[in-house]
């Protein structure tokens, strides 16, 4: 059984049904591997996106000012924009394809998950649907995404082992080196560098030596420079968990419980 350190984007991908990384993260979470994360990932996920955890600041799972809380608030805003856009159309223009297209645009749904949105509205709506039925199906879908996000966050709390960095370790040099590589500035706070330093600390404690991320732009593109510094294996979520598994990847309608 392997052990992995998971990046924030992996946890967010699993939390929200309309996220592009749903299938890959479901395969990861369905495995029996041990999953770890550090204070930086936890902080970004729950507490605050803007800066890293301060010394002694409590890491509280109930906080909603991190990425998860921001995504939940976006759901409300985007649902309103979707409804207002559909409201401008004549009823003879409303059909499952039109509703799917507007939803995909307003929610910025990426290619990997578009078919699930399209399948949902094809199932829920008649070809000659009304604005009222469209609103009902939209509310039903958003409620499904929100309730699943709550369940998935609770599952992550139980499944992922959070480990703070050891106080007696100084990782300032590798952190500065990685900040320069990723952001071009070693003096500014660099979240990705802090995430990797947290993972380095877990490697030094013989807990894991592999980081799973969906961050192709910063971490994976700079892997050849970052791995020698961290002594970690940086793996791309899409590649590591690309193999389809019928038991896991069976199409799940977005309005039904995944259990």
Rosetta blueprint (number, residue, H / E / L):
1 X L
2 X L
3 X E
4 X E
5 X E
6 X E
7 X L
8 X H
9 X H
10 X H
11 X H
12 X H
13 X H
14 X H
15 X H
16 X L
17 X L
18 X L
19 X L
20 X L
21 X L
22 X H
23 X H
24 X H
25 X H
26 X H
27 X H
28 X H
29 X H
30 X H
31 X L
32 X L
33 X L
34 X E
35 X E
36 X E
37 X E
38 X E
39 X H
40 X H
41 X H
42 X H
43 X H
44 X H
45 X H
46 X H
47 X H
48 X L
49 X L
50 X L
51 X L
52 X L
53 X L
54 X L
55 X L
56 X L
57 X L
58 X L
59 X L
60 X L
61 X L
62 X L
63 X L
64 X L
65 X L
66 X L
67 X H
68 X H
69 X H
70 X H
71 X H
72 X H
73 X H
74 X H
75 X H
76 X H
77 X H
78 X H
79 X H
80 X H
81 X H
82 X H
83 X H
84 X H
85 X H
86 X H
87 X H
88 X L
89 X L
90 X L
91 X H
92 X H
93 X H
94 X L
95 X L
96 X H
97 X H
98 X H
99 X H
100 X H
101 X H
102 X H
103 X H
104 X H
105 X H
106 X H
107 X L
108 X L
109 X L
110 X L
111 X H
112 X H
113 X H
114 X H
115 X H
116 X H
117 X H
118 X H
119 X H
120 X H
121 X H
122 X H
123 X H
124 X H
125 X L
126 X L
127 X L
128 X L
129 X L
130 X L
131 X H
132 X H
133 X H
134 X H
135 X H
136 X H
137 X H
138 X H
139 X H
140 X H
141 X H
142 X H
143 X H
144 X H
145 X H
146 X H
147 X H
148 X H
149 X H
150 X H
151 X H
152 X H
153 X H
154 X H
155 X H
156 X H
157 X H
158 X H
159 X H
160 X E
161 X E
162 X E
163 X E
164 X L
165 X L
166 X L
167 X L
168 X L
169 X L
170 X L
171 X L
172 X H
173 X H
174 X H
175 X H
176 X H
177 X H
178 X H
179 X H
180 X H
181 X H
182 X H
183 X H
184 X L
185 X L
186 X L
187 X L
188 X L
189 X L
190 X L
191 X H
192 X H
193 X H
194 X H
195 X H
196 X H
197 X H
198 X H
199 X H
200 X H
201 X H
202 X H
203 X H
204 X H
205 X L
206 X L
207 X L
208 X L
209 X L
210 X E
211 X E
212 X E
213 X E
214 X L
215 X L
216 X H
217 X H
218 X H
219 X H
220 X H
221 X L
222 X L
223 X H
224 X H
225 X H
226 X H
227 X H
228 X H
229 X H
230 X H
231 X L
232 X L
233 X E
234 X E
235 X E
236 X E
237 X H
238 X H
239 X H
240 X H
241 X L
242 X L
243 X L
244 X L
245 X L
246 X H
247 X H
248 X H
249 X H
250 X L
251 X L
252 X L
253 X L
254 X L
255 X L
256 X L
257 X L
258 X L
259 X L
